[in-house]
């Protein structure tokens, strides 16, 4: 009526993937490997036929270049993808129909390159689902939500090639230099280290220096503890 006032609009917060923790599982956990990553989550609210899934990978991942995505399970239709930096926006389409709340979704995101060294990745930055216009449905960063856990990568293995050690002399008891040769499976940074432990049958290892024969620039320093030699680039 004239002069009356309706209740104010209500502002809602996102749901949080039904209280379940989403997961991201790379096809390979080897440092530097490139391939697809599987994203799994449970919808807290329905994801419409034209809805979006947006995920930002940790900065420690070497590269994210997805231009497509595929449905593994949990929903119909097709997916398209665009990438900006390490953020991937996946859009539903085709003959898609809305999911229900509580549906378990698994999708495959291609062209993701793992970080180039072993150990835990950084933290995932964001994961959310939205309407076509950008309104947020589920958000793992909302209060009570949980982002996917960081990923732990294993070392690469010298590009699958066997390193060699060749002493300057093969005469028993001879002292001198040994040539170490290997092929890098991932980049060795300018301040990186090479660590080798000789067999206990070697009489002594006392390296206090090392020299580059081929394959990299800079200089090397070395320290020895027992029969383990640590060579540092510089």
C-alpha positions, 0 to 999 in steps of 0.5 A, a space after each residue: 500500500 501507499 507508504 508501505 515498505 517491503 522487506 529488504 532483499 536477502 544476500 546469500 552466501 555460497 554453498 561449500 560443495 556439500 561440506 566435502 573436500 574437492 580433490 585434484 589428482 594429476 595423471 602423473 605425480 612425477 615432477 615436470 610431467 605434463 598431462 591431465 588432472 582429474 578434478 572431483 567435487 560434490 555439488 552443494 547446489 545444482 549446477 545449471 546446464 550453462 554453468 561454469 567451474 572455475 579453478 586456479 592451480 598453485 603458482 608452483 605448477 609449471 604451466 596450465 594451458 587447458 583449452 578443453 575439458 572432458 566429463 568423466 562422470 556425474 553430468 551430461 553435455 559437453 565442456 569448453 575451457 579457457 585458461 588465464 595464467 593458472 586459472 581455468 574456466 570450464 563452461 557447460 554446453 551441448 545437450 547439458 541438463 542441470 545437475 542436482 544438489 549432492 551430485 558427484 562430479 569428475 572432470 578431466 583438465 588437460 595440458 597441466 604441467 607439474 612443478 619441476 621439482 619433487 615435494 609438495 605443491 603450493 596451495 590451490 588458490 580457488 575453486 567455485 561453480 557459478 551461473 552463466 552470469 558469474 553468480 557464485 553457487 559453490 565456493 571452496 574459499 567460503 566460510 567452512 569450505 575446503 580447497 583441494 589439498 596440495 599435491 606431492 610430486 616425486 622426483 624425475 629420473 634423469 630423463 630415463 637415462 642411466 648416469 655414469 661415473 668413469 674414473 680417470 684410471 681403472 687401476 686399483 688404488 689409483 687416485 684421480 678425478 672421476 667423470 660424472 655424466 647424466 641427462 637432466 630430467 628437469 631443469 637444474 637451476 643456476 644455484 642448484 646442487 648435484 649430490 653423489 655418494 660413492 660406494 663404500 669400497 672406494 678407499 677415499 673421496 676428498 673432493 673440495 672442487 669440481 669442474 664442468 666438462 660440458 653441458 652447463 655454464 658457470 662454476 662449481 664448488 664441492 664439499 665432501 662428507 664421508 663418500 658423499 660429494 655435494 656440488 653446487 653451481 655458481 
